[in-house]
Amino acid sequence: MSVRRCFIACLVTWAFTYIADADVIAFGGVITQSIQDGTGPAVNNTGLNSILDGDVYEVTVDFAGPITAPGTYQSTGAKLVFRDLTASVSETSFDSTSFTVSSDGSFDDFSVLGCLTTGSGCMAGNQLDGNFSIAAAGLNSQNVAATGMGLAPLDLLEDDGVTDIHGSVTSYSETAVPEPSSLVIMAGVLAAFASGLSGKHNSKSGGQAL
């Protein structure tokens, strides 16, 4: 094998091994306590007032990954989003996010905390909490059954704790997502690989013509 072909092969192997620089975890269920139950109305994010009991929701956390083992994952750069998929309402004003994965025999327990930018943030009860458990074998899988933990597995507090939305947690997913810089690198590697194949083909064609 030529040095050039060996170099290209190594680049391709490296790219496919390290292309995923980030992860997204997602968990969801249904709303079990909405603002219509007497906790509100919401002032900071008035869209939350349209949420009803029984609505389907999803929480996603985009962070520097992957999840390799139980531990605490924290970053002010992480992006947390709450979406009520039924009412088409979202909350995105989180300035810090952390979550802990704790080993519990054959299960992994998750504890997610997102602090909102409103008021004094978590200090005044402006936060999202998620607590649930999944089978340990599903840590890096998609569409895994989840079991909520505590009285409110999902708890979204706003307006210094006055607005209080609860939900169940029944599903979990973890997905590797390529970072933009990795995609650029990958494109360059594939271009180099294609160039190498083209050069090889032209070399063979030239030899046949002779």
C-alpha positions in Angstrom: 0.0 0.0 0.0 1.4 3.4 -0.9 2.0 6.1 1.7 -0.8 8.2 0.2 -3.4 5.4 0.3 -2.3 4.5 3.9 -2.7 8.1 4.9 -6.2 8.4 3.4 -7.3 5.2 5.0 -6.1 6.4 8.4 -7.9 9.7 8.0 -11.2 7.9 7.1 -10.9 5.6 10.1 -10.1 8.6 12.4 -13.0 10.6 11.1 -15.6 7.9 11.5 -14.3 7.2 15.0 -14.3 10.8 16.3 -16.9 12.5 14.2 -19.6 12.6 16.9 -18.4 15.4 19.3 -21.7 16.0 21.1 -24.7 14.2 22.5 -28.4 14.9 22.9 -30.4 13.2 25.6 -34.2 13.4 25.5 -36.9 12.3 27.9 -40.6 12.8 27.8 -44.1 11.8 28.9 -47.4 13.6 29.5 -48.3 16.7 31.5 -50.0 15.7 34.8 -50.4 19.2 36.3 -50.9 22.2 34.2 -51.5 25.9 35.0 -55.2 25.3 34.6 -55.0 23.3 37.8 -54.4 26.4 39.8 -50.6 27.1 39.6 -50.3 30.3 37.7 -51.0 32.0 35.4 -47.5 32.2 33.9 -46.2 35.7 33.5 -42.6 35.3 32.2 -43.6 32.8 29.5 -47.3 33.3 28.8 -47.3 30.5 26.2 -47.2 28.0 29.1 -50.8 29.0 29.9 -52.0 27.0 26.9 -50.6 23.7 28.3 -53.2 21.2 29.4 -53.2 18.0 31.4 -52.5 15.1 29.1 -50.3 17.0 26.7 -47.3 15.2 25.3 -44.0 16.9 26.1 -40.3 16.4 25.5 -37.1 17.7 27.2 -33.8 17.7 25.2 -30.4 18.4 26.5 -27.6 19.1 24.0 -24.2 18.9 25.6 -20.5 17.9 25.0 -20.7 14.1 25.0 -20.8 11.3 25.0 -22.2 9.7 28.1 -19.6 7.0 28.8 -20.5 6.0 32.4 -22.4 7.1 35.4 -21.3 10.5 36.6 -22.1 14.2 36.6 -22.3 16.1 33.3 -22.4 19.9 33.6 -21.8 22.8 31.3 -23.1 26.3 31.0 -22.8 25.7 27.3 -25.3 22.9 27.3 -28.7 23.7 25.7 -31.8 22.5 27.4 -35.2 22.8 25.7 -38.7 22.0 27.1 -41.4 21.4 24.4 -45.1 20.8 24.8 -45.6 18.9 21.5 -49.4 19.0 21.8 -49.7 22.8 22.4 -46.6 23.7 20.4 -45.2 25.7 23.3 -41.5 25.7 24.4 -39.2 27.1 27.1 -35.6 27.7 26.1 -34.4 30.4 28.6 -32.0 28.2 30.5 -28.5 29.5 31.3 -27.0 26.4 32.9 -27.7 22.7 32.8 -26.4 19.7 34.7 -27.4 16.1 35.0 -26.2 13.2 37.1 -26.3 9.5 36.1 -26.2 7.2 39.1 -25.7 3.5 39.0 -28.4 1.5 40.7 -27.8 -2.1 40.1 -29.1 -3.0 36.7 -30.6 0.5 36.4 -29.3 4.0 35.8 -31.0 6.9 37.7 -31.0 10.3 36.0 -31.3 13.7 37.8 -31.6 16.7 35.4 -31.5 20.4 36.5 -31.9 23.4 34.3 -31.8 26.9 35.8 -33.8 29.6 34.1 -32.5 33.1 33.4 -35.6 34.8 35.0 -35.4 36.5 38.3 -32.8 34.9 40.5 -32.8 31.7 38.6 -32.6 28.5 40.6 -32.2 30.5 43.8 -35.8 31.7 43.5 -37.3 28.4 42.1 -37.0 29.2 38.4 -35.9 25.8 37.2 -36.7 22.5 35.5 -36.1 19.2 37.3 -36.3 15.8 35.8 -35.9 12.5 37.7 -36.2 9.1 36.2 -34.7 5.7 35.8 -33.8 3.5 32.8 -32.3 0.0 32.3 -28.5 0.5 32.4 -28.2 -1.4 29.1 -30.1 1.4 27.4 -27.8 4.3 28.5 -26.6 5.0 24.9 -29.8 3.9 23.1 -33.0 5.4 21.7 -36.6 5.0 22.6 -35.9 3.4 25.9 -38.7 2.9 28.5 -38.2 5.2 31.5 -39.8 5.2 35.0 -40.4 8.5 36.7 -39.0 9.0 40.2 -40.5 11.1 43.0 -43.9 12.9 43.2 -43.1 15.0 40.2 -40.7 13.3 37.8 -40.8 16.5 35.6 -41.2 19.8 37.5 -41.0 23.1 35.6 -41.1 26.1 38.0 -41.3 29.7 36.8 -42.2 33.1 38.2 -40.2 32.5 41.4 -42.0 29.1 41.8 -45.6 30.4 41.4 -46.0 28.7 38.0 -45.6 24.9 38.6 -46.0 22.4 35.8 -45.6 18.6 36.4 -45.3 15.6 34.1 -44.6 11.9 34.0 -41.4 10.5 32.4 -42.0 7.4 30.3 -39.3 7.5 27.5 -35.6 8.2 27.1 -33.2 8.5 24.1 -29.5 9.3 23.6 -28.2 10.4 20.2 -24.7 11.3 19.0 -24.7 14.5 17.0 -21.8 15.7 14.8 -20.5 19.2 15.6 -20.3 21.6 12.6 -16.5 21.6 12.8 -16.4 17.8 12.6 -18.6 17.9 9.5 -16.2 20.2 7.8 -13.3 17.8 8.7 -15.3 14.9 7.5 -16.1 16.6 4.2 -12.4 17.3 3.7 -11.5 13.7 4.5 -14.1 12.3 2.1 -12.8 14.7 -0.6 -9.3 13.5 -0.1 -10.5 9.9 -0.2 -12.4 10.5 -3.4 -9.4 12.3 -4.9 -7.2 9.3 -4.1 -9.7 6.9 -5.7 -9.9 9.2 -8.8 -6.1 9.3 -9.1 -5.9 5.6 -8.8 -8.6 5.2 -11.6 -6.8 7.7 -13.9 -3.5 5.9 -13.3 -5.0 2.6 -14.4 -6.8 4.2 -17.4 -3.5 5.8 -18.5 -1.7 2.5 -18.2 -4.3 0.7 -20.4 -4.1 3.4 -23.0 -0.4 2.8 -23.3 
